[in-house]
């Protein structure tokens, strides 16, 4: 990876956020104080700060779905995506959009799923068979 992305967002409860991101999603905890927590989110730095999460609306039309906007996420190799999806299913996570294949048979074919953290922040995880096809058109 040539560079690491940084995202800072608000959460209403650091302990709930820690349990979700670290224990469920598998992120690694970094520095923290009583008001924020840094995590290694699949190789990227996400800083979770106490505060009011951003307002979202299902306004992003992608294929047949309206997805929550804004949202953030990560793109994983397909096998890692499938393992995470199964872990979330086994944990009985409520999905905004359950894991499925989008753009099947097209250059941008991808697996995707949407869910929210305990504070309401929407997250999209994508999976690609061939990571070199992420920007294919």
ZAPAKE-929155 format. One record per residue (C-alpha): residue in one letter; x, y, z. Coordinates in steps of 0.1 Angstrom, whole numbers, padded with zeros to 4 digits, always signed. Each point is the difference from the previous one (the first is absolute). Example, Ala and Ser with C-alpha at 12.3 -4.5 7.8 and 13.67 -1.06 7.14 Angstrom:
2
A+0123-0045+0078/S+0014+0034-0007/
//
This chain:
137
X+0000+0000+0000/X+0015+0033-0011/X-0019+0021+0026/X-0024-0003+0029/X-0034+0017+0001/X-0010+0018+0032/X-0037+0006+0010/X-0012+0016+0032/X-0036-0004+0010/X-0023+0004+0030/X-0014-0028+0022/X-0023+0004+0030/X+0016-0027+0021/X+0037-0010-0001/X-0004-0033+0017/X-0028-0011-0024/X+0021+0012-0029/X+0031-0019+0013/X-0020-0032+0004/X-0014+0004-0035/X+0031+0010-0020/X+0026-0020+0020/X-0019-0031+0012/X-0025-0005-0028/X+0017+0015-0031/X+0035-0010+0011/X+0016+0035-0001/X+0031+0005+0021/X-0001+0026+0028/X+0026+0028-0001/X+0003+0031+0021/X-0029+0012+0021/X-0011+0024+0026/X-0033+0004+0019/X-0015+0019-0031/X+0014-0018-0030/X+0014-0033-0013/X+0022-0007-0030/X-0004-0033-0018/X+0017-0019-0028/X-0030-0005-0023/X+0013-0025-0025/X+0033+0019-0004/X-0015+0035+0002/X-0002+0024+0030/X-0035+0007+0013/X-0003+0023+0030/X-0032-0003+0020/X-0008+0031+0020/X-0028+0006+0025/X-0026+0021-0017/X-0031+0000-0021/X+0002-0023-0031/X-0006+0016-0034/X-0035+0001-0014/X-0006-0026-0028/X-0028-0006-0025/X-0005-0029-0025/X+0006+0022-0030/X+0028-0018-0018/X-0016-0020-0029/X+0023-0029-0009/X-0015-0027-0021/X-0034-0008+0015/X+0009+0013+0035/X-0002+0033+0017/X+0031+0001+0023/X+0006+0022+0030/X+0019+0031-0008/X+0025+0009+0012/X+0017-0033+0009/X+0035-0014+0002/X+0015-0035-0003/X+0027-0021-0014/X+0006-0022-0030/X+0013-0035+0008/X+0012-0030-0019/X-0030-0022-0006/X+0010-0028+0025/X+0005+0025+0028/X-0033+0016-0009/X-0018-0033+0002/X+0016-0009+0033/X-0010+0034+0015/X-0035-0003-0014/X-0004-0035+0016/X+0013+0014+0033/X-0026+0028-0001/X-0028-0024-0009/X+0010-0024+0028/X+0000+0030+0024/X-0036+0008-0012/X+0010+0035-0011/X-0029+0019-0015/X+0009+0010-0036/X-0012+0030-0019/X+0007-0020-0031/X+0009-0037+0005/X+0031-0013-0019/X-0007-0004-0037/X+0017+0002-0034/X-0003+0034-0018/X+0006+0004-0037/X+0002-0037-0006/X+0019-0009-0032/X+0011+0037-0006/X+0035+0014+0003/X-0008+0014+0035/X-0015-0031+0014/X+0002+0001+0038/X-0013-0015+0032/X-0014+0026+0024/X-0018+0004+0033/X-0012+0030+0020/X-0005+0002+0037/X+0003+0026+0028/X+0022+0002+0030/X-0018+0003+0034/X+0000+0038-0003/X-0017+0000-0034/X+0030+0006-0023/X-0006-0019-0033/X+0027-0023-0012/X+0004-0017-0034/X+0024-0029-0004/X+0007-0011-0036/X+0018-0031-0012/X+0017-0005-0034/X+0013-0032-0015/X+0026+0020-0018/X+0011+0031+0018/X+0014+0015-0032/X-0036+0003-0013/X-0012+0025+0027/X+0000+0029-0025/X-0009-0021-0031/X-0027+0014-0022/
//
